[in-house]
Amino acid sequence: MMEVAHKGKSSDLLKEIPKAPAYLDTKAKSHFKKIAKLLIASDSLKRIHVPALEVLAENFSQWEWAVREMRKKNKEKLGSGYIQKFNSGAENISVYLTIKRDAEKAIMQCFKQFGLDPKSEKELKREINPDQGDLFEGFKNRKQG
């Protein structure tokens, strides 16, 4: 039988930081708590969002690791954190750069889900003023002339 990780209604707005899952490493758990705190403060974290929060926290941890590894390699030899050279002489982007890039994509996707980038923030907070009326109705009722 599968255990339910997050109980309650999916629309429940969380007021307390949920417990970070055990499978996240220490850094990811720290990100999980920090991001959850920010989302709760802005009334943006619902129970249904917790799995996306886990993905966001894990990818922040991977991103940080990759950036650190690239810096270490670049200190040893400038550019070696970005380019991987093979014994055959062939070159490719480094695994660190690939991990960093993939983590950034996932982070940005999660940002969009939570409205943490300017465009999605505007889209998620868009509310229709009932005093404005329906734009389509206005066109429909317009006199033809």
C-alpha positions as CSV (number, residue, x, y, z in Angstrom):
1,M,0.0,0.0,0.0
2,M,1.3,3.4,-0.9
3,E,1.6,6.0,1.8
4,V,0.0,9.4,1.2
5,A,2.8,12.0,1.6
6,H,0.5,15.1,1.7
7,K,-2.9,14.8,3.3
8,G,-5.7,17.2,3.0
9,K,-7.5,18.9,0.2
10,S,-5.4,20.0,-2.8
11,S,-6.8,23.5,-2.5
12,D,-5.8,23.9,1.1
13,L,-3.7,27.1,1.6
14,L,-0.8,26.2,3.8
15,K,0.0,28.4,6.8
16,E,2.9,26.4,8.2
17,I,6.0,25.0,6.5
18,P,5.4,21.4,5.6
19,K,8.0,18.8,6.6
20,A,10.6,18.4,3.9
21,P,10.7,14.8,2.6
22,A,13.5,12.6,3.9
23,Y,14.9,11.9,0.4
24,L,16.0,15.5,0.0
25,D,19.6,16.3,0.9
26,T,20.5,18.9,3.6
27,K,20.9,21.7,1.1
28,A,17.6,20.8,-0.7
29,K,15.8,20.7,2.7
30,S,17.1,24.1,3.5
31,H,15.8,25.5,0.2
32,F,12.5,23.7,0.7
33,K,12.0,25.5,4.0
34,K,13.2,28.9,2.8
35,I,11.0,28.8,-0.4
36,A,8.0,27.5,1.5
37,K,8.3,30.3,4.0
38,L,8.3,32.9,1.2
39,L,5.3,31.3,-0.6
40,I,3.4,31.0,2.7
41,A,4.1,34.7,3.5
42,S,2.5,35.6,0.1
43,D,-0.4,33.2,0.5
44,S,0.8,31.2,-2.5
45,L,1.5,27.8,-1.2
46,K,-1.3,25.2,-1.5
47,R,-1.1,21.6,-0.5
48,I,-1.2,20.6,-4.1
49,H,2.0,22.7,-4.8
50,V,4.2,20.7,-2.3
51,P,5.5,18.3,-4.9
52,A,6.5,21.2,-7.1
53,L,8.2,22.8,-4.1
54,E,10.2,19.5,-3.7
55,V,11.3,19.7,-7.3
56,L,12.2,23.3,-6.9
57,A,14.3,22.7,-3.8
58,E,16.1,19.6,-5.3
59,N,17.0,21.5,-8.4
60,F,18.3,24.5,-6.4
61,S,20.5,22.0,-4.6
62,Q,21.8,20.5,-7.9
63,W,22.3,24.0,-9.4
64,E,24.4,25.1,-6.5
65,W,26.5,21.9,-6.6
66,A,27.1,22.3,-10.3
67,V,28.1,26.0,-9.9
68,R,30.5,25.1,-7.2
69,E,32.1,22.3,-9.2
70,M,32.5,24.6,-12.3
71,R,34.2,27.2,-10.1
72,K,36.6,24.6,-8.6
73,K,37.5,23.3,-12.1
74,N,37.9,26.8,-13.4
75,K,40.3,27.6,-10.6
76,E,42.4,24.6,-11.5
77,K,42.4,25.5,-15.2
78,L,40.4,28.4,-16.7
79,G,37.5,27.2,-18.8
80,S,37.7,23.6,-17.6
81,G,34.5,23.9,-15.7
82,Y,32.7,24.7,-18.9
83,I,34.4,22.5,-21.4
84,Q,35.2,18.8,-21.0
85,K,38.2,17.5,-23.0
86,F,38.4,13.8,-23.9
87,N,41.6,11.7,-24.4
88,S,40.7,11.5,-28.1
89,G,41.0,15.3,-28.3
90,A,37.3,15.9,-28.7
91,E,35.6,18.5,-26.6
92,N,32.1,19.0,-25.2
93,I,30.3,21.0,-22.6
94,S,31.1,19.8,-19.1
95,V,28.7,17.6,-17.1
96,Y,28.6,20.4,-14.6
97,L,27.3,22.9,-17.1
98,T,24.7,20.3,-18.3
99,I,23.5,19.8,-14.8
100,K,23.4,23.5,-14.1
101,R,21.5,24.2,-17.3
102,D,18.9,21.4,-16.7
103,A,18.4,22.5,-13.1
104,E,17.9,26.1,-14.3
105,K,15.1,24.9,-16.7
106,A,13.4,23.0,-13.9
107,I,13.7,26.0,-11.5
108,M,12.2,28.4,-14.1
109,Q,9.3,26.0,-14.7
110,C,8.6,25.9,-11.0
111,F,9.0,29.7,-10.8
112,K,6.2,30.0,-13.4
113,Q,4.0,27.6,-11.5
114,F,4.4,29.7,-8.3
115,G,4.2,33.1,-10.1
116,L,7.8,33.9,-9.2
117,D,8.8,35.4,-12.5
118,P,7.3,38.7,-13.7
119,K,5.2,37.3,-16.5
120,S,3.6,34.5,-14.6
121,E,3.2,36.6,-11.5
122,K,1.1,39.0,-13.5
123,E,-0.9,36.1,-15.1
124,L,-1.6,34.4,-11.7
125,K,-2.6,37.6,-9.9
126,R,-4.9,38.8,-12.7
127,E,-8.3,39.4,-11.3
128,I,-11.3,40.6,-13.2
129,N,-13.0,43.6,-11.7
130,P,-16.8,42.9,-11.7
131,D,-17.4,46.7,-12.3
132,Q,-15.6,46.4,-15.6
133,G,-18.2,44.2,-17.2
134,D,-17.6,41.8,-20.0
135,L,-15.6,43.2,-22.9
136,F,-17.3,40.9,-25.4
137,E,-20.7,42.0,-24.2
138,G,-19.6,45.6,-24.8
139,F,-18.8,44.8,-28.4
140,K,-21.9,42.8,-28.9
141,N,-24.2,45.6,-27.7
142,R,-22.4,48.3,-29.7
143,K,-24.5,50.1,-32.2
144,Q,-23.6,49.5,-35.8
145,G,-23.3,52.7,-37.7
